Amino acid sequence: MKTMDIQELWEKARKRTELIRLRMQDLSTFEATRMPYLFLAESAMNKGDTVVRSGHVMVEKPAILLPGLSPQFEGFQFDENLQLSDSSVATFLLFRGVQFPSLRYRHEHSSLDVIESPLDAAIKRYQDRLARAEDMQTGLVIGPEDAWQFSVLLLVGAVMIRSAEGDLRRMLDVWRRRQQEGGQP
């Protein structure tokens, strides 16, 4: 299998990632948010099989105050696959016009499995499973097996964009309450 560089992987993920199901609830405005996901891909090794990666990303305020447009990515295994630091990935994305807020995005857990089922059948199976469980938290994304990190980050980014309006509303509500109570903004 040919080793790809980060640009090739990004383009591959950007073109082939499909967000099947977003997390239904917005991200928390003031607390860390655990964002579970299921990532499905056609197996590169066994045609007709599906690779299933499940895990979660913690989206939280970093321990130190960061300047604008300085996201921290941790645990996405870019270093293992591409010999890149997490900060290099943030810079790479920024130069391509992809801006994540200055938060920490920590990939904490991932399990990897291969099921003997074509991708279309696996998508249906996991959509049904999430619906039966009434799981409102877990996102479902498909993409290229070797670019799973970027596919998961695209899922996180889509949820963040959708959450932005609610975040602004919640921050303004807190500010108004403080003003009414005579407190500082």
C-alpha positions in Angstrom: 0.0 0.0 0.0 1.4 3.4 -1.0 2.1 5.8 1.8 0.2 9.0 1.4 1.2 12.4 2.6 -1.1 14.6 4.7 -2.3 16.6 1.7 -3.4 13.5 -0.2 -5.2 12.1 2.9 -6.9 15.4 3.5 -8.2 15.6 0.0 -9.3 12.0 0.1 -11.2 12.5 3.3 -12.7 15.8 2.2 -14.1 14.3 -1.0 -15.2 10.9 0.3 -16.4 11.6 3.9 -20.2 11.4 4.4 -21.8 12.5 7.6 -24.6 10.1 7.9 -25.8 11.1 11.3 -24.7 14.1 13.4 -24.9 14.2 17.1 -28.4 15.4 17.8 -27.5 17.6 20.8 -25.4 20.7 20.5 -22.0 20.8 22.2 -21.9 22.2 25.7 -21.1 25.9 25.8 -19.5 26.0 29.2 -18.4 22.4 29.9 -16.4 19.6 28.2 -18.4 17.6 25.8 -17.9 13.9 25.1 -18.7 13.2 21.4 -19.0 9.5 20.6 -18.8 8.4 17.0 -18.9 5.4 14.7 -16.7 5.5 11.7 -17.3 3.0 8.8 -15.1 2.4 5.8 -14.8 -0.2 3.1 -11.9 -2.5 4.0 -8.8 -2.0 1.9 -7.6 -5.5 2.8 -10.8 -7.6 2.4 -13.1 -6.4 -0.3 -16.7 -6.6 0.7 -15.9 -6.2 4.4 -16.4 -3.0 6.5 -14.0 -1.5 9.0 -15.8 -0.2 12.1 -14.0 2.2 14.4 -15.8 3.5 17.4 -14.6 6.0 19.9 -15.1 9.5 21.2 -13.6 12.9 21.1 -13.6 15.2 24.1 -14.1 18.8 23.2 -13.0 21.0 26.1 -11.3 24.2 27.1 -7.5 23.8 27.2 -5.7 24.0 30.5 -3.8 27.1 29.3 -5.3 30.1 27.5 -4.6 29.8 23.8 -4.5 32.6 21.2 -7.3 32.6 18.6 -7.3 29.8 16.0 -4.9 27.6 18.0 -6.8 24.3 18.5 -5.1 21.4 20.2 -5.5 18.0 18.7 -4.5 15.0 20.8 -4.7 11.3 20.3 -5.7 11.2 16.6 -2.6 9.1 15.7 -1.3 11.5 13.1 2.1 11.0 14.6 2.0 7.2 14.1 0.7 7.3 10.5 2.3 10.5 9.2 5.1 11.3 11.6 3.3 14.7 12.3 2.8 16.4 15.6 -0.7 17.4 16.6 0.3 21.1 16.3 1.4 20.5 12.7 -2.1 19.2 11.9 -3.6 22.3 13.3 -1.3 24.5 11.2 -2.0 22.3 8.1 -5.8 22.8 8.5 -5.5 26.5 9.2 -3.5 27.0 5.9 -6.4 25.3 4.1 -9.0 27.6 5.6 -10.3 25.1 8.1 -10.6 26.9 11.4 -11.4 25.1 14.7 -12.0 27.2 17.8 -9.1 27.3 20.3 -10.3 24.3 22.2 -8.7 20.9 23.0 -10.0 18.1 20.8 -8.8 14.9 22.5 -9.4 11.5 20.9 -9.6 9.3 23.9 -10.8 5.9 22.9 -11.1 3.9 19.8 -11.9 0.3 19.0 -11.3 -1.2 15.6 -13.2 -4.1 14.2 -13.9 -5.6 10.8 -17.3 -7.1 10.0 -18.1 -9.3 7.1 -20.6 -7.1 5.5 -20.6 -4.6 2.6 -20.5 -0.9 3.6 -24.1 -0.2 2.6 -25.4 -3.0 4.8 -23.2 -1.9 7.7 -24.5 1.7 7.4 -28.1 0.5 7.6 -27.2 -1.9 10.5 -25.6 0.9 12.6 -28.3 3.5 11.8 -30.9 1.0 12.9 -28.9 0.1 16.1 -28.6 3.8 17.0 -32.3 4.5 16.4 -33.4 1.5 18.4 -31.2 2.5 21.3 -32.5 6.1 21.0 -28.9 7.2 21.0 -28.9 11.0 20.5 -25.2 11.4 21.2 -23.3 9.2 18.7 -22.4 10.5 15.2 -22.1 8.2 12.3 -19.6 9.0 9.6 -18.2 7.1 6.6 -15.0 7.8 4.8 -11.7 6.3 3.6 -10.1 3.9 6.0 -6.7 5.4 5.9 -8.0 9.0 6.5 -10.3 8.2 9.5 -8.8 11.0 11.6 -9.8 13.7 9.1 -13.3 12.2 8.7 -13.8 12.3 12.4 -12.6 15.9 12.6 -15.0 16.8 9.8 -17.8 15.3 11.9 -16.7 17.3 15.0 -16.5 20.5 12.8 -20.0 20.0 11.5 -21.4 19.6 15.0 -19.5 22.7 16.1 -20.9 24.8 13.3 -24.4 23.6 14.1 -23.9 24.4 17.8 -22.5 27.9 17.2 -25.9 29.6 17.1 -27.0 28.0 20.4 -23.7 28.8 22.0 -24.0 32.5 21.2 -27.6 32.5 22.6 -26.5 30.8 25.8 -23.6 33.1 26.3 -25.8 36.2 25.8 -28.3 34.7 28.3 -25.6 34.3 31.0 -24.4 37.9 30.3 -27.9 39.3 30.6 -28.5 37.5 33.9 -25.3 38.9 35.3 -26.3 42.4 34.2 -29.7 42.0 35.8 -28.2 40.8 39.0 -25.8 43.8 39.0 -22.8 41.6 38.5 -19.9 42.0 36.2 -20.2 40.8 32.5 
